[in-house]
């Protein structure tokens, strides 16, 4: 593992603080007349997701985290356990906890291939595509006059996730969903 100076701790870098990997979200090197320069950093713990404000001084050295990715295939979920296998070896099965997967996991379809984020040979998270296409499995029909309430209704997707959509969406429609916000973006048509 390599060490970097305080000024090299910049946006997008992965660093290690107290044995934990962090992703640098923002950094600002402040130089004042009377004091030595400092680097104010906002970083996200890649394991817990917690945000931290960190300050590095000119004498500080920071260890750079080696974050790897590997392709994995989602198999199924059972009683809160999410089961995966290595994409090139279906025999190597393993489970990941919902805490590691985050809220985006509700948009994960069976047999989807995604990237696992690996630190110290341990999977610490997943990288979902920003947009996924999912089929509506349950949608109540729009009732005339309902649009006065704002024009949205709740539907259930093929993964079991519930989202808010416009009134014209019906069962069997294929929708494009933003996995980062959990919001409907487009209707791609029907699957009949």
C-alpha positions in Angstrom: 0.0 0.0 0.0 1.2 3.5 -0.8 1.1 6.6 1.2 0.2 10.0 -0.1 0.8 13.5 1.2 -1.9 15.7 2.7 -2.4 17.7 -0.6 -2.8 14.5 -2.7 -6.0 13.6 -0.7 -8.4 14.7 -3.4 -11.9 14.0 -4.6 -12.3 10.4 -5.8 -9.3 9.0 -3.8 -9.7 6.1 -1.5 -7.9 6.4 1.8 -7.5 4.4 5.0 -8.4 6.0 8.4 -8.2 3.8 11.5 -8.1 0.7 9.4 -11.3 1.6 7.6 -11.6 2.5 3.8 -13.0 6.0 3.0 -13.8 7.6 -0.3 -12.9 11.3 -0.5 -16.0 13.3 -1.6 -14.6 16.8 -1.4 -11.2 18.4 -0.5 -10.0 22.0 -0.1 -6.5 23.0 0.7 -6.6 26.2 2.8 -3.5 28.4 3.0 -3.6 31.2 5.5 -0.9 33.8 6.2 -0.2 32.9 9.8 -0.7 29.1 9.7 0.6 26.2 7.7 -1.7 24.9 5.0 -4.4 22.3 5.8 -6.6 20.1 3.6 -10.2 20.0 4.8 -11.8 16.8 3.5 -15.3 15.4 3.5 -15.1 11.6 3.2 -17.6 8.6 3.3 -16.8 5.4 5.1 -17.1 2.7 2.5 -18.2 0.1 5.0 -20.7 2.0 7.3 -21.6 4.8 4.8 -21.0 7.4 7.6 -19.8 10.9 6.5 -16.8 12.4 8.2 -15.1 15.8 8.1 -11.3 15.3 8.3 -8.4 17.7 8.4 -4.9 16.9 7.2 -1.8 19.0 7.9 1.3 19.5 5.7 3.3 16.9 7.8 0.5 14.2 7.5 0.9 11.1 5.4 -2.2 9.1 4.5 -2.4 5.5 3.4 -4.1 5.0 0.1 -6.8 2.2 0.1 -6.6 -0.5 -2.5 -10.2 -1.0 -3.6 -10.9 -3.7 -6.1 -14.0 -4.7 -8.0 -15.2 -8.0 -9.3 -18.3 -9.1 -11.2 -20.8 -11.1 -9.2 -24.2 -12.5 -10.1 -27.3 -12.1 -7.9 -29.1 -15.4 -7.4 -31.9 -14.9 -4.9 -33.0 -13.5 -1.5 -34.3 -15.6 1.4 -35.3 -14.2 4.9 -33.2 -11.1 4.5 -30.1 -12.9 3.1 -29.0 -12.0 -0.4 -27.2 -14.8 -2.2 -24.6 -14.3 -5.0 -22.1 -16.3 -6.9 -18.9 -15.3 -8.8 -20.0 -14.5 -12.4 -17.5 -16.9 -13.9 -17.9 -19.7 -11.3 -21.6 -20.4 -10.3 -20.3 -23.0 -7.7 -18.7 -20.3 -5.5 -21.8 -19.0 -3.7 -21.8 -16.5 -0.9 -24.3 -14.3 1.0 -24.1 -10.6 1.7 -26.0 -8.7 4.4 -28.5 -6.0 3.5 -26.4 -3.5 5.4 -23.5 -4.0 3.0 -25.8 -3.8 0.0 -27.6 -0.6 0.8 -31.1 0.5 -0.2 -30.4 0.1 -4.0 -30.6 -3.7 -3.6 -34.4 -3.6 -3.8 -34.0 -2.9 -7.6 -31.8 -6.0 -8.1 -33.2 -8.6 -10.5 -32.4 -12.3 -10.2 -29.4 -13.2 -12.5 -28.3 -9.6 -12.7 -24.5 -9.2 -13.0 -23.1 -6.3 -10.9 -19.8 -5.1 -9.5 -18.8 -6.0 -6.0 -16.5 -3.5 -4.2 -13.7 -5.4 -2.4 -11.4 -4.2 0.3 -8.9 -6.5 2.1 -10.4 -9.5 0.2 -13.8 -8.7 1.8 -16.9 -7.5 -0.1 -17.9 -4.1 1.4 -20.5 -3.0 -1.1 -21.9 -3.2 -4.5 -22.0 -0.8 -7.5 -25.5 -0.8 -9.1 -26.1 0.6 -12.5 -27.6 4.1 -12.2 -30.7 3.1 -14.2 -32.5 -0.3 -14.4 -35.5 -1.5 -16.3 -38.1 -3.3 -14.3 -41.6 -4.7 -15.0 -44.7 -3.5 -13.0 -46.3 -6.6 -11.3 -49.0 -4.8 -9.3 -50.8 -1.5 -10.2 -54.2 -0.3 -9.2 -56.1 1.1 -12.2 -56.5 4.9 -12.3 -59.9 6.1 -11.2 -61.4 9.1 -13.0 -60.9 12.2 -10.8 -57.8 10.7 -9.0 -55.5 13.1 -10.8 -56.7 15.9 -8.5 -54.7 14.2 -5.7 -51.4 15.0 -7.5 -51.4 12.3 -10.2 -49.2 9.7 -8.6 -49.9 6.2 -7.4 -47.9 3.3 -5.8 -46.9 0.3 -7.9 -45.0 -2.9 -7.1 -42.1 -3.9 -9.3 -40.9 -7.4 -10.2 -38.2 -7.2 -7.5 -40.9 -6.4 -4.8 -39.9 -2.8 -4.5 -42.7 -0.2 -4.2 -42.4 3.2 -6.0 -44.5 6.2 -6.8 -45.4 6.6 -10.5 -47.7 8.7 -12.7 -51.4 7.5 -13.0 -51.1 6.2 -16.6 -48.7 3.4 -15.5 -50.3 0.0 -15.5 -49.5 -3.6 -14.7 -47.1 -5.1 -17.2 -45.4 -1.8 -18.1 -41.6 -1.8 -18.2 -40.3 1.2 -16.3 -36.8 2.8 -16.1 -35.9 3.4 -12.4 -33.0 5.6 -11.1 -31.4 3.3 -8.5 -29.7 6.2 -6.7 -32.9 8.1 -6.0 -35.4 5.2 -6.2 -37.5 7.3 -8.6 -39.4 6.5 -11.8 -37.8 8.1 -14.9 -39.5 6.7 -18.0 -42.1 4.2 -19.2 -40.5 2.0 -21.9 -43.7 0.3 -23.0 -45.7 -2.9 -22.1 -44.5 -6.4 -22.0 -47.6 -8.1 -23.5 
